[in-house]
Amino acid sequence: MKYDFDRVIDRRNTNSLKFDFACEFGKPEDALPLWVADMDFQAPIEVINALKETADHGIFGYSGHKEDYLQALHKWFRERFAWDFADETLVKAPGVVFAIANAVRACTQEGDSVLIQQPVYYPFAGVVRDNNRKLVINSLVRNGDSRNDISKNDTAQASVVDNDYSVDFAAFERQIVEEQVRLFILCSPHNPIGRVWSAEELRRMGEICLRHNVLIISDEIHADFVYRGNKHTIFPSLAPELAEITILCTAPSKTFNLAGLQVANIFISNSSLRQKFETEINRSGYSLLSVMGLRACQAAYEYGADWLDQLLDYLQGNLLWLEQFVRDEIPQITLIRPQGTYLVWLDFRRFMPDDNQRRKFMLDEAKIWLDDGPMFGTEGSGYERINIACPRSVLEQAMHQLKRAMENVSSHDLPLC
Ligand SMILES: Cc1ncc(COP(=O)(O)O)c(C=O)c1O
């Protein structure tokens, strides 16, 4: 079956966070939303049918998973990642952020240090702070970029660059030792910068953690979105001793656009770590996933491979289109080519480095609603994150609006004669 990702589906008046809550978020109603990480595409038809069948049955009592759910997960991870899990290592959770919060409480005490790598998905910092743990930030670095040498007049900077972010391993180890870090929250692939970490990079981070008794939460929610030429490595597949210190967070929610159904599959090989995690979840009073979430997850992993392959081709097309547009039409910004995820990290420092000015410009002039860089930490200052998981026509509209607004700024800047 051929899926039509070009089809524009009106999401307004569906309680969509992205489309129906501009007012609550203090944003203009007419700003085109390309911010929160869900997609404007329908889920695979098999998922929709499974949900319809459940709805038609009409009884929505307490539900659990059976062998067929596990088989769907085994098939997915084996076929897509050449990785498999032992059944008893699975713990289900209503979301990855929920799992991370519980893992932070299970693995650390108040006041303990937890390391994250900014710029990064903002709930990481929130969860650490809200649980009264100490946040240690190992900033990711762009090779060759000493942040202050980018200026408005810098024309040498290319408008599209290969992803040049990397981990400062020396700082990573030094911070772990100096701050007595107990837990590291890894984002793999990394949101918002779009890195798909190589096995070598992951191993190096893992070995440092092993050396200093640091536990790892590996958030791999974006694992299914990897562009050609890149390969995602499931962190615990690297070595049994790394699996022993890792809480692996996965979910079908990004992959199949099921975030509103609240399912995450967490894998913990180490039985005592798993027990602590489960105890923490029990302590919060949570026990069972929703019947709709379970059905959708199983159907997606059973039947969704072809849909996902077509979607990946479509997203690759969106990305190529965007790169061309940036190169030809708005070369004053720099697109950092993502290796994975449907999120693209744009460097606006040459065009409009001031964050407050740019935030206003995006919403009021360009009339597009992106996630602005500082949300991801101070390392994101000067950047914007755009979500390209939308029909191409929507992406085109957004970028043309941006271009027009940028031209207006440029013409204002021209000296009067
Ligand atoms: C890295 C990362 N982790 C977790 C989530 C959210 O997961 P959940 O909705 O399951 O809490 C997101 C959503 O954007 C994400 O980018």
The ligand as an SDF file (V2000), in Angstrom:
LIG
                    3D

 16 16  0  0  0  0  0  0  0  0999 V2000
   14.2470   12.6460   23.6090 C   0  0  0  0  0  0  0  0  0  0  0  0
   12.7950   12.5630   23.9900 C   0  0  0  0  0  0  0  0  0  0  0  0
   12.4200   11.8140   25.0370 N   0  0  0  0  0  0  0  0  0  0  0  0
   11.1340   11.7160   25.4130 C   0  0  0  0  0  0  0  0  0  0  0  0
   10.1440   12.3910   24.7230 C   0  0  0  0  0  0  0  0  0  0  0  0
    8.7220   12.3180   25.1900 C   0  0  0  0  0  0  0  0  0  0  0  0
    8.3830   11.0280   25.5260 O   0  0  0  0  0  0  0  0  0  0  0  0
    7.0080   10.7140   26.2440 P   0  0  0  0  0  0  0  0  0  0  0  0
    5.9390   11.4670   25.5300 O   0  0  0  0  0  0  0  0  0  0  0  0
    6.9000    9.2230   26.0890 O   0  0  0  0  0  0  0  0  0  0  0  0
    7.1590   11.1190   27.6640 O   0  0  0  0  0  0  0  0  0  0  0  0
   10.5000   13.1900   23.6340 C   0  0  0  0  0  0  0  0  0  0  0  0
    9.4710   13.9440   22.9030 C   0  0  0  0  0  0  0  0  0  0  0  0
    9.7430   14.8110   22.1330 O   0  0  0  0  0  0  0  0  0  0  0  0
   11.8470   13.2620   23.2550 C   0  0  0  0  0  0  0  0  0  0  0  0
   12.2410   14.0110   22.2150 O   0  0  0  0  0  0  0  0  0  0  0  0
  1  2  1  0
  2  3  1  0
  2 15  2  0
  3  4  2  0
  4  5  1  0
  5  6  1  0
  5 12  2  0
  6  7  1  0
  7  8  1  0
  8  9  2  0
  8 10  1  0
  8 11  1  0
 12 13  1  0
 12 15  1  0
 13 14  2  0
 15 16  1  0
M  END
$$$$
